[in-house]
Structures are given as structure tokens and as C-alpha cells.
Amino acid sequence: MSKISLTLPDGSSLDFQSGVIGSEVLKKLGAGLAKDAIAIKIDDHAIIDLMTPIEKNCQIKVLTEKDSESLEVLRHSTAHIMSEAVQSLFKGVKVTIGPATEQGFYYDYDYDKTFTPEDLAKIENKMSEIIQAKRAFCRTLVPKKEAREKFKKMHEDYKIEILEGIPDEKVSLYQQGEWVDLCRGPHVPHTGWVRAFKLLSVAGAYWRGDEKNKMLQRIYGTSFFSKKDLESHVHQLEEAQKRDHRKLGRELDLFSFHEESPASPFFHPKGQKVYELLVDFWKKEHTNAGYQIVKTPFILSDELWRRSGHYEHYKENMYFVKIDEKDFAVKPMNCPGHILIYNTQKHSYRDLPLRMAEIGQVHRHERSGVTHGLLRVRTFSIDDAHIFCAEEQIEEEVARVIHLLISVYQKFGFQEFKIELSTRPKDSIGSEEIWNKATSGLQNALTHLKLSYQLNPGEGAFYGPKIDFHVKDSIGRTWQCGTVQLDFSMPERFHLNYVGADSKEHRPVMIHRAIFGSVERFLGILIEHYAGAFPVWLAPVQVIILNVTDNQKEYAQKVYEKLHEAQVRVALDSRNEKLGFKIREAQLQKIPYMGVIGDKEVQSQTLSIRQRSGESLSPMTVDQFITAVKAQEVNYR
């Protein structure tokens, strides 16, 4: 057996026989670390458990519960514990897949009965027994044929199907007690590491996410290293349920969905008003930042999408149509259209950077199993922009985009961000040299701006690396919104040029970027961020006028008309109903202000202003109120 060298975080190294497992490595690192160890991080990206052999020289870091990566390992292990409990309680259940997620874990089951809330309670009790037993997670590497025979005897049809798609000659199995599953790992050392967990819900899920396949049952759960963290998370989930944009969308009459156009939003008058306000805001911000607004068609030739690379890498998400015996595609993205605009003229280095922006409606075929309200739909408007620049302008332009991103998010009340840099995926276009150059351009911009980021190897777009921005909302959840992508490949494919200061032709670099991500998705995020109570500048109705009795209807109408003329978004409720009833309805609609008019207000020609929070402001004239509302308009760059 050959020797390998393992380098520790402090730069020192230890020599072992190739194939040493983590638990053996820990014996040389001290009893304290061995006691706290959960897994091992290899070369700053791969994570293995303490049972997995290390075959080559590498850098290692021992992970404990203090490391964020350990939570995913814990949750993956909890999913296995849940499946053992499910199969011990309910005969005939077949297991499929069960990954850890950002919020917890799930497992999909084929079962001829429906899991109930009472069943979840039984499963939790059984899981507690398994956890208390502190059963070790044991890993074995077996020939694929042996694994197939094993799962055939267990009647685990889904595992056999999964095995068929694995190219390796050997596969890893994990076992705790008598229960075994096909799994890459990693897992915690034993079941006792799971100290705080909760099963959350049951939902339907198609096998492999394909609606043509059988509908399975998905049990969602979550787990943490401490009960305090679990309680905090459960509270956040309860708050998120109240803020669900789909629920608030119905209650506030903002949008709806219909089977006549699946997974495509229908915006009602109030929802469309918020949509338009977002678009107007976006246009003003971009005009002030030096962008030129353009518009491109919905349908472009099939040949264009082949040339851009989208057909090869994205065709399963595209819609196609034949017109006059020619093949066309409904655009899933705006970039090829912007390239065509760029190529209508000859460009000089003096024209660069050329910043082109569009709120462009696109269509993508999303599977019905993954669509979700406004957050994942089949038609939406990307707040797209493409910057054509010289190589020496990359860093400055990326920095400008990042400044714009942060400025926009802060105006919506997002103050905390997480930044991720994603590098070349397996399915990609362009040379290694181009990708290295593009990745370095993004890294340099982040470094010079002194912004910390997480590296995501292999998660970039097919045409280039990208920076993704995740914003933290008012209850602590993060949402992926903005993106900045550097692309050397598409300018090459379309032979884009500009004339440099040396009078020679040069190839520009293309920066793809979005701030909202899409208007629809960003609106869904904002509804949940604000719990439907939009700030005054974004509220579809800013004030509603409420008269106490019919005696004030004439003055109430005049007030309504004056506010409407001043472009305050106003409604009038002059129904012959009790004032308390009308106030409650206005509060349920989350209207920022209620202008109450009684006899005293008619006599003094004023308004009594009540806020949706229940607090009252001092009486003011209509003109004073108009000034107060206008003062809350958003400030543009």
C-alpha cells in the first residue's frame, strides 16, 4: 500500500497508508477533537464521513457541530433514521431518495395508504428510540451486482432503478442497525448525534420530479444540533406560513392562477399596480445608472438558439413553434436578442461599456412538480441587462453592478446579503483558458470590494461563472435574487467586435446580470418580506377614505377626487356600514392609511388619519396629507 500525506489547517502534515479512514486519522489528532468530530472536509470542497477511506494526498479539516457544513451531514443522517422508522412501522413502504436540504431534509415513499399527522407522531416516537440506541452508521463498498441482488430481495424497485444509472462498478451502502440504504453519504458517526428534530409535513411528489411517473409521498422534516435552534426554526416556519405569498395574494386580491394557463400568474388590478411600480422603479434606477432600455421579440429562430448554445444545453425547458414551415423558439432568455441589437452597428472602444437593459417576458417549461406560486412559474419577466465591455473594464463594471444591486436591495429593506461565486459546470461551453479568465475577473472584483463570498465549484451557468446574491428577509430567511455572470463564449460564437484605440478589431466581454431575478419572483419575495404590508411608496392603495355616516359622503367624495388628482393611490368606502367594520376591512387589506371623516372633519375641512398599525396621527388638511404621502416616495439614485 502506498503512503499518503494529509495536510492540516495549520500547515503541518501527517503520513498514513492510502485508504485510511477518518476515525483512524483522528486518533493522531487528540482525544478532544476525536470526540467532537462529525466529518472531514477534503481539499476545501468534498465532505466525507469518518468511515470513508482517504486514497490520496490532500488537505483536510475536521468538522464539528460549530461548522456550518456539519448541519447538512446531520440532516442527511436524520433522513435515514426517519426511513428506518417508517419501514419498521408501515409494512410495504418502498423508499426512494432522501436528501438534506437548506431547511432540513425529506424522503420520498411509495405507499398505498396516505400518511396522516398521527402517523408523523408515531414516526417521531420511533425515531427517538433509534436515536437513543446510538446505532453506528456503517459504510460498505460493494459491487453493483451484489447491491442489485440485495435490493431485489428487499423488493426495493426504486433502488434498483437508481443503481442502473450509476456508472461505477462499486457502490456504497450505509447501515444503521438492521436498516440499510444505497447512499453516497456522508453521515454522522452514530444516530445519537441527532439531538433535536421535527417532522413537518407530507406532500405529493412525482418520482424523479416527472409528472409522467408515479406520485409518491414526501415527508419533510428538519433537525439541528440544539433544541434552541430547532425551536427558533419552527417559529420561523410558523411565521413564514402566515406570510405565504400565495395565501396573501388571494386575501389581498393581487393575483390568481388558473388551469387554462398552468403555472402562469394572472395579475389583478392591485397586483398589477405593484408590478408596474416595481418596473417603474427599475427603469428609473437603470436610466440613472447609465443603461439603455431595449425591447426584443418573444419568438426568435431556432437557428439563433442553436448558435447561442441554449438549444444544446436548455432545450428541455424551451417551447418551440413552426411558422411558415420554419422552426422558431419562444425565448427563455433575452441575451441573444441583445446580441442582435449590438451587431446592428459597428462599435468603437469609445462606445464601451455599452449597457443594455430589458424587462423581458420569457417562457420556460417548468415541470408541474416544481412550480410554486410566483416563485417558480412558466412565464415571467427577467429584469435583464447585458453589458458589452473591453477586458480591461471587467472589474470596474462588475463593481458597478454590485453597487447597484446593494443599493436597490437596501431600498426594499434588505440589509444583509450572502454572496456565492459559482464556477464551471460539467455541462458548459468554452475553453479552460476562457473560463479561468472569466472566473478571475469576478473574483478580483469581489476581492477589491472586500466582500466575502462562498465558492460553489461546478455551479456556474453553461456559458460562464457567476456571482449570486442572496438577500435576508425580515424573518431571517435568505432568497437568491441577483446574479452577475461573465461570458467570453457568446461574443465568440456571434463574432462580436469593436474597434480598439489601435484601430484593430477586438472581442468584447459580455456581462449578464439581473437584480430582481424576475419581477414575478421578486414580488413574491416582497409579499412575504413585508407580510403583505407594502411600504407606502409600493402599496397598491395608499389611503382609503372612510365616512362615518351618509352626512359626510359629499365631502368624502371631494377629498377622494383631490387625492386622486394629486396621484395618491386612493380608494373610497362610502358604504352605509359601521365605521369599526370598515376600519377592520381596511386593516385586513393592509392599506397604510385610513382617512376618517366625521362631522368635525367636514366642519374643519381636515382628515383624521389612522395608520394600519392602529395608531392615529394628528388631524391634517388634504394638502398636508398629500405632502406627507409624497415624502415617503422612494429616492432614486
Secondary structure, 3 states (H helix, E strand, C coil): CCEEEEECCCCCEEEEECCEEHHHHHCCCCHHHHHHCCEEEECCCEEEECCCEECCCEEEEEECCCCCHHHHHHHHHHHHHHHHHHHHHCCCCEECCCCECCCCEEEEEECCCCCCHHHHHHHHHHHHHHHHCCCECEEEEEEHHHHHHHHHHCCCHHHHHHHHCCCCCEEEEEEECCEEEECCCCCCCEHHHCCEEEEEEEEEEEHHHCCCCCEEEEEEEEEECCHHHHHHHHHHHHHHHHHCHHHHHHHCCCEEECCCCCCCEEECHHHHHHHHHHHHHHHHHHHHCCCEECCCCCEEEHHHHHHHCHHHHHHHHCEEEEECCEEEEECCCCHHHHHHHHCCCCCEHHHCCEEEEEEEEEECCCCCCCCECCCECCEEEEEEEEEEECHHHHHHHHHHHHHHHHHHHHHCCCCCEEEEEECCCCCCCCCHHHHHHHHHHHHHHHHHCCCCCEEECCCCECCECEEEEEEECCCCCEEEEEEEEEECHHHHHCCCCEECCCCCEECCEEEEEECCCCHHHHHHHHHHHHCCCCCCCCCCCCEEEEECCHHHHHHHHHHHHHHHHCCCCEEEECCCCCHHHHHHHHHHCCCCEEEEECHHHHHHCCEEEEECCCCECCCECHHHHHHHHHCCCCCCC
